[in-house]
Amino acid sequence: MIITLPPSEGKSEPEIAAEPHVSFPQLDEPRAQVAAALAAFGSSDAAAAALKVGPKSRADLAWNISPGRAGFAHEIYTGVLFDAAQLRAARPDRDVWIFSGKYGVVRPTDVIAPYRLPAGSKLPGLGVLASYWKPRLSATLDEAARRDGLVIDCRSGLYQRMWQVPAGVAHVSVQAVRERNGARSIVSHMAKHYRGLLTHELTTTRAKVASVADVARIAKRTGFGVEVESRSADAATLTLVVRD
């Protein structure tokens, strides 16, 4: 089982630095290219606008020029998804891939430096990062996904565009809806929280998770309603139904 997550846009910097170490060394060259382009981009008003960084987060741009203290990815990434996922408690045999505008993809126990770089950013010489990473991630990740055989996709938007699950690999896309008085509405921001809760259940269970049915069974532990709709022989959508 592989669980795919988006990063958080906000990051934290650990109090004690660690030596950087990142999985998938096949991506080291494109990572270096992104880091160089990002440092050259600087922290100007133009850079802040291009990276969609507001005044409250403007100081984060300093990380792009001079990387801050490195720490475990599960500590660097913050926000409702990672608070709920509690990845520090994940079993070591659970494979979680966190997609990143700067690093391409990392695992929770990789040691990375904080940064500010959404996947929709356009860097000089590289273009839009989601498009830049797509062929490079495909060349690196497709075979690993085929060997594993099951992907639970908790990403959305541009982070889904960075890498698509290859044909023939069973995969489940996770979404959340709110149900009130029989009417349903799409959950946006808090969907990250609900995906985080599901991630926590999947990464801490001792039960075998090898099929869509297994994922649905574990998902019920969140306390939400669970619905699974098959989209093709390989693809399904799992909906977490939050009832008020």
Residue, then its C-alpha position, 0 to 999 in steps of 0.5 A: m500500500i502506498i499513500t500519496l499526500p500533498p505537502s502543506e504550504g506552511k512549514s516549520e523549522p526544527e529547533i535542532a538541525a539534522e543532516p539532510h537525507v531524501s529518498f529517491p536519489q534518482l531525483d537528485e539532479p532535478r532537485a538541484q535544478v529546482a533549488a538553484a532556480l529558486a535561489a536565483f529567484g530571490s525574495s523580491d516582490a516579483a518572487a513573492a507574487a509568483l510564489k503566491v506568498g502574502p505579507k504574513s508569510r513573506a519571511d518564509l522566502a528566506w528559506n528559498i535563498s538560504p535553507g533553514r535547519a533541516g528536520f524530518a518531513h513529518e515535522i517540517y510539514t504543518g497544518v490540518l492534514f499533518d496534525a490529523a495524520q500524526l505520521r511520526a506514529a506510522r508503522p515502518d512498513r507503511d509507504v507514504w509519499i508526500f509530493s513537493g514543488k521543491y523535492g518532487v516527492v519525499r517520505p515522512t522520515d526523510v530529512i528536508a529543509p523548509y521552503r516555500l514553493p507551491a507546485g503551481s509556481k513558475l520558475p525561470g528556465l523550468g516553467v510550471l513545477a507541476s509540469y516540470w516534475k511530471p515526466r521525472l516522477s513518472a520515470t521514478l515512481d511508476e515501477a514502484a507503484r506497479r510492484d506495490g499494486l495499491v495506491i490511496d491518493c489523498r492529493s488534489g489539484l496540481y499535486q495530482r497532476m505531478w504524478q498519475v498512477p500508472a494503468g493497471v495499478a489499483h488506486v483509490s481517490v479520497q474525497a469528503v462531503r458533508e451531509r446535513n438534513g439529507a443534502r450534501s456539499i463538497v468539503s474543501h479545506m477540512a477535507k484535508h483534515y479528514r484525509g489526515l484522519l484516514t491516513h492515520e488509520l491506514t498507517t497505524t493499523r496492524a491489519k493487512v491493506a491490499s485491496v480497495a475493500d481493505v481500505a474501505r473497512i479501515a476507513k470506517r474506523t474514522g467514524f464517518g460514513v464510507e462510500v466506494e464507487s468504482r470508476s474503472a477496473d483499476a480506479a475507485t473513489l472513496t467518499l468520507v461522509v461527514r454527517d451533522 
